[in-house]
Amino acid sequence: MKKLIFLLPVLFCFAAAAQRLTKADEKALQHKEDSLKKFAVQIIQGRMPTDRFGADSTFTKMLVRALKTPNSFFYPFDSLLSISRLYAPDSTFRIFTWQMVINENVIRQHGAIQMRTYDGSLKLFPLIDKSDVTIKLNDTIGNNKGWIGAVYYNIVQKQSGSNSYYTLLGFDENNIRSNKKLIEVLHFNDDEPIFGGRFFSFEEDSVFKTSIGRYIMEFKKEDGPKLNYDAEMDMIIVEHLISETNEPNKKWTYVGDGDYEGFKWKGGKWVHIEKIFNQVTPLGQMPVPNPLDDSKFDSKFPANPDEVPATKPKPAAKKKGKG
């Protein structure tokens, strides 16, 4: 027993060392990142569709080659500002997403899930956007080859029994008239990614609604309703939408009305809360915020609260078996 206790710190140190980038590999990745950065910008700013297609194709191939570098999982690619890079809170994977504008009415998302592996080798799942050919977007369950595309800006991990569920909050520029935000639950079955499932329940609503597989908010192009996770409340906060022209069948007329609903994780699903803030402030007693000390804020703090910067993976102990 004493010998085993003595060996444990050695094994943990070995596991940490096995998951560390060498200086040579880090330098090589920095060089590759510099090349990737140019094409990442062209995907967004290319004047002609052919320019954007070409940049996207080159970027994808170069990214895959870069990720084949041993232990690339720990390299953040911080300078790829037009590419969303989110690590799972438990650091078991990270997800890259980005968009490419084909024309004003066709915008496609691309991406990949990189799994964390014990030996530092690459395990990658490409994400294939099938939203254009999916009939029931809010009910479909699919793998990485039947993905409902979005550029993700936040990820929330929840547990149900021994299973981990990763809730992804994303943005889709959709078309010339409307944008979308969505809530997507990702989990892994036999180490394969599964998107969707009956994770959104309206069982506590005053009017019965059928549960759905993902939540999709579509709204007027010029509007920006809130949809994000509030850690203090441990809820997903969603701004309520109304049609500004009283045409509920036309999603491009929907705007936020300043009221808020949300979702609370209960029993392995997100349960809808019809109204979050019920307190009414008496006239003339509106709260006044305390003055802010600007010196406490980093100049890089995002201007848009829905834009959550990429996080870095947490260190983890050695796992049994192969990743």
N, C-alpha and C positions, 0 to 999 in steps of 0.2 A: 504493500500500500504506500509506504514512504517513497519507494522508487517511482510509483505512478505520479504521486503528488509533485515529486521533483521534476518529472518529465513534462508535466502540463505547461509550465511557463515556456519551456523550450519549444513545444509544439505550437503554442500561440505565437511566439516570435517568428517561427518558421512560416506560419500562415500569413502573418503580416508582411514578411519579406517577399513571399511568393506573389503578393498582390501589389507590388510597388513597381512603378515605372523606373527603368534604368535611366541614367542621364542621357545616354546615347539615344534611347528610344524617345525620350521626351523631346530632345533636340530635333529628331527626325519628324515628330508630330508637329512641332512648332513650324517647321519648314512647310509641311503639307497643309497646315492650317492657313498659312499665308497665301498659298495657291487657291485653296477652297474659298477664301474670303471674296476674291474677285468674282468668281462664278455665282456665289450666293447673292451678291448684289445684282448681278445681271439677270438672275431669275425674276427679280422684282422690277428692275429698271429697264430691261431690254425693250427697245422701241417696237420691234416687230415680233410677232409670235414665233417666227423661226429663231430669232435671237434667244428668246426665253426658253424655247424647247431645247436648243443646243446647250445653253448654260445649265439647264436642269439635268440633262443627260450626263454632261461632263462632271457636274458637281456630284451626282449620285455615284458614279463610278469611282471618282477620287475619294469620296467619303468611305466607301466600302474598303478600298485599298488601305486607307489610313487606319480604319478600325481593325484591320488584320494585324496591326502592330501589337505585340504581347502587352497585356494589361492596359490597352487603350481605354478601357472602361473608366479609368481614373483620370483621364485627360479631359478637361472641361470644354475645350473649344470655345472659350469665352468671347473671342472676337467675331464669331458668326452671329451677328446681331439680328439678322433677318431669319434665323433658324431658331425655333423653340427647342430648348434642351432641358428636359425635366428629369430629375432622379426620383425614383420612388422613395418615400420616407424611410423604408427599411433597406434601401440600397440594393435590392435584388435585381433591378433593371433600371434602364433609363430609356426615354422615348424622345426621338427627334421628330419634329413635324414642321412643314413649311407649305406655302401655297404658290401656285403658278397661275397667272391670269392668261387664259387662252384667248378669250375675247370678253366683251362687257357682260355677257350672259353665261359664260362658261368659265368657272374658276375651280381648279382641281387642287386637292391637297395631296401631298406626298409625305412619307415618313418611314420610320423603322424603329423597332424595339431592340435594344442591345441588352442581352442578359449578362449578369455578373457570373463569371465562371471561376472556379477555384484555381485552375491552372493558367488563367489569363488568356485563354484562346477565345476566338470570336464565335459567339452564338447570336445570330441576327435574324429577326423576323421582318421582312419588308412589309410595309402597309400599302395595300392596293385599294384606292378609293373607288367604291362601287355605289356611291350615293346617287349617281345619275341614272342607274338602272335598277334601283331598289324601290319597290312599290310602297311598302309601309315602313317608312324610315324609323318611326318610333316603336316598332315592334320586332324588327329583324334582329336575330342573333347570328353572329358570324365570327369567323376567325380573322386572321390578319389579311387574308385574301378577299374578304368581303367586308371591308372596313367602311364605316360612315365617316368620311374625312372631316377633319377639323385641325386647326392650329391650337394646341393646348397651352393654356397659361397657368393652370394650377392642377395639383394632384393631391388627393386626400385618401389616406389609407384607413380602412375600417376592418374589424374582425367580426366573424360570425362562426362560433365554434372554433375549430382549428384552421379555418380558411381565411385567407386575406383577400380583401376586395379593394381595388384601387379606383377611386372615382375621379374621372378626368373632366375638367371644365375647359371647353374649347370655343373657338370663334371660327365662323365660316362666312366669307364675304359674299357668298351665294350668287347674286346676280345684280343687274343694274338698278333694281328697285328696292331690294331688301337685303339685310344681313341676318345671320343666325348666331345664337349662342346655344350650346348644348351641354348636357350633363350625361356622361357616358361611364358605365361601370365596366371595368376590365378585371378579369380574374384568369387564373391559369388552371387548365385541366390536363393532367399528364404532361406538364411542362409546355403546353401549347396555349397561346393567348386566345381568350374568348371575350368578345365584345357584346354587351347587351344581356338581357335576361329580365325577368319580372322583378325588377328592383325598385320600381316607383309605385307606391300605393297611395290611394286616395280614400282609404278606409275611414279616416276621421273627418272627412268633409261632410258638410250638411247635405249635399246632393251627391248621390252615388256616382262614381266614375270608375271605369275599368282600369286596372293597373296597366302600366306600360313598361316597355323595355328600355327606353331612354327618354330623356326630357329635352325637347327642342323648342326654343324660343325664337320666333321669326318676327322681325320688326322693320319699321321704316328705315331706309338707308341712312338718313341724316340723324337718326336718334341713337342713343347709347344707354339703354336700360341696364341696370346693375344685375349681375349674376356672379356671385363669388362665395367662397366659403368664409365664414366668420368663426375663427378659432375660439374666441371668448364665449360665443353663444353655442359653439359646436353645432352649427347649422349651415346649410347652404341658403343664402339669402337671394331671393328672386324678386325683382321689381315687377309689379302687376302691370299688365298691358291692356290698353283699350284702343278701339279704332277711332281715330280722330275725325273720321267722316261717317261714323256709325254704319260701317260696312264690315261686319265681322268676318265675312268670307274672304276679304282681301287683306292678307297678312301684311302687305307692304304699307298699309295705312295704320298699323299698330305702333303706339308710342307708350312710354312709361307714364303712369299717372301719379307717381310719388308714393303710392301705397306698396306694402311689401308682404309677400308670402314666402314660404320656404319649405325646406325638407329637413327632417330630423332622422338620424339613423336609429332604427328600432327593430330588433328581432331580425337582423340580416337584410333590411331593406330601407329605402328612404321613404319615410311617411310624410305626406304633404300636410303642411300647416297653412290653413286658409289665410290667416291674418296674424302677423307677428307683433306689430306695435299697436296696442289698443289704448295706450295712454293718450289723453287729450290735454294739451298744455293750456292753462287758463290765459285769457287775453291779457297782455301786458306782463306776463311772467315767463317769457321765453328765456331759456338758459343762455348765458354769455360765456364763451370759452375763455379759459385762462390764456394769457399771452404765451406765445411759443418762444423757446430759446433756440434760435436758428443754429447755434453752434453745435447742438446735439444731433443735427441731421446731416447725413452724408449727402454730398452733392449728386450722388448717383441714384438717389431714391427715385423710383419710377413716377412719372407724372400721371400715368393712368393707373388707378388702383387695381385694375384687372390684369395688368402686366406684371406678372410675378417673375423675378429673375431666376435663372437656373440655379439649382442648389448643388452642393457637392455631396458625394456619397459618404455614408458613415462607415467607420471601420467595423468589420465583422469578424467573429471568430471563425475558425476553420469549420467547414461543413463536411459531412461524411459523403463519400461517393463523388462522382463527377458532376460538374455543373451543367 
